[in-house]
Amino acid sequence: MNRLQNETSPYLLQHAANPVDWYPWGEEALNAAAGENKLLIISIGYAACHWCHVMERECFENPEAARFMNENFISIKVDREERPDIDQIYMEAVQMLTGSGGWPLNIIALPDGRPIYGGTYFPLHNWMSLLDQILQYAMEKGDKIREQSEALVLALQSSIQNEEPVNMEAFTGDYTEKVFRKMIHLQDALEGGSLGSPKFPMPSSLRFMAEYSYSSGDEEGENQVFLTLDKMAHGGIYDQVGGGFARYSIDSKWKVPHFEKMLYDNGQLMSLYSNAFRRTGRKKYRDIVYETASFLAREMTSPEGPFYSSLDADSEGVEGRYYTWTSGELDRILENRSAEIKKYYSVTDSGNWEEGRNILHIDTAQDVPGHLADIKNILLGEREKRIRPALDNKILASWNGLMILGYADAYKAFNHKPFLDAALKAAVFIAENLMDEGLLYRTLRSGRPYIPGFLDDYAFTAAAFLSLYELIFDSLWLERAEQLVNYVLSHFNDSDSPLFFYKSDRDRPLIARKKEILDNVIPSSNSQMGENLYRMGLILHRQEYTDRATAMAKVLRSRAEKGTIHFANWNRLINAMIDKPYIATISGPDRDALRKTLQSGYMPGLICIPGHGEADEIMLCRDNYCLKPVQSAEEALSILTAQIL
């Protein structure tokens, strides 16, 4: 066993028995490299990564490769989900060097961590050849390597300094209309999602299109969103038997997933399908939410309440083995129902996946077989007899925040108390175990918090706490959210920019201090913090909060107006600033019932806060003016709909 045996990250523990003498990231490894004058190998991955497992089997379990690495390098293993700050820097370095990136991410660096070269997956022969060439080059041209590394580090450090001056011109509806048109042009009008393959669920872009379409009356965006949700729900990316979504589809039709299941995808997609139900009332969207919630409760929820991180793509050393079926298996299990179910799920005798196995998906619109829920339960029971994919059971504050938001949106849509209970139980755990006044930790080890939180931890946790405040009107959640936001303002601040650094000024510095601004499969931490500041500013009447959020958006105007998915959450925020959200102040002894009814309607951006009046009423205010109070949620919804549409 190597030094990773004392870690608790499932990914690091997967490598604890490798013959490679792995170090975790830290002073011990860096001091060893400096003391022995050895180059570093920094290998970054995560527990659910298929190609990380492949490279481990081919390279890191190979005795000859391990011997060569141990003799000539100091090797460090990093869990990218625990240390996204490290991954962020070296991913950008590899992208600068090679033009692409991904995981596993393997970097050769000087003893102080300055990168020399890197790449992603290397087969054994290529890996050994690369290491040998690097060693030879370092011996022959050490000065040249140091010069190149210094230039690369300067490029990494300067990449945060290319912000444009804040353009104080106000955002208008013309801006979002242009952005919307550009984003729609990038969508697949036949299969949903972005054009081409692979296809990733991109919740921020779908939310922007849905919210803009609703406020503008342009049905094209909503239709594109519903098309995408329908195609995903019918595809192999959705677990047709057990519920929940895989990380992405390798094809253009959502049929063939990369089978790993990530918490952050399922949290955001629960929000999307819940909001789509609020907008349409379609039973299919309700079914997706309830099935996904069942999967999460069954497989990704800790007994203490917080949510685990991911499920592996592989089981029994084979990608997708746990989730796929042969035609013969279904015949044996379902007997006289088999033919009907195989037709519904596009199952063939020869299979549509590897080794004659089938990924269940729904090819065309067809009638739902009777008693389908019972059939799914039978198949789920059979599947649970198989060897399960590995579970990454670490608790991450940021991803838990996204999942709490998912349950909060589900509760708004369905008023199903177990959804609220799940959100509250996880949030209480985070507040009591990962928070120390304003300080937030990213994760836990052996019941103790460790790794100070990064900006995404603060941003998504604060957003989750704000959402709970609006659900139950308990001011404690608003206070906790404000504690987190104020800590960010104090310790992640850049005096030269309205945007925030990803790492706190209290953390041990790395070779560069970065900012995260691009929205991807998860919104960027800066865009989410901007949304938090904007909403909290409206709730608390704190002009400095809304001003900061506005400045954050304006400094990125020229990039965001290009309409790409990488600024979709920024454009959601800008759309809200243009529309000016309504604030519903709800009073009276029956205010909980009023709030539930009001929140069950689809009203993007609506903020609900408690009032202190004795009569049951709802006061609707917007942009410093208020409407006449009403006594029913139905009347308030009617007014809101008329005002917007």
Beta strands, then each sheet from edge to edge (+ up, - down):
strand 1: 23-24
strand 2: 39-45
strand 3: 73-79
strand 4: 105-109
strand 5: 115-119
strand 6: 248-249
strand 7: 257-258
strand 8: 261-262
strand 9: 310-311
strand 10: 314-315
strand 11: 318-319
strand 12: 391-392
strand 13: 435-436
strand 14: 439-445
strand 15: 448-452
strand 16: 583-587
strand 17: 607-610
strand 18: 617-622
strand 19: 625-626
sheet 1: 1+ 3+ 2+ 4- 5+
sheet 2: 6+ 7-
sheet 3: 8+ 9- 12+
sheet 4: 10+ 11-
sheet 5: 13+ 14- 15+
sheet 6: 17+ 16+ 18- 19+
end
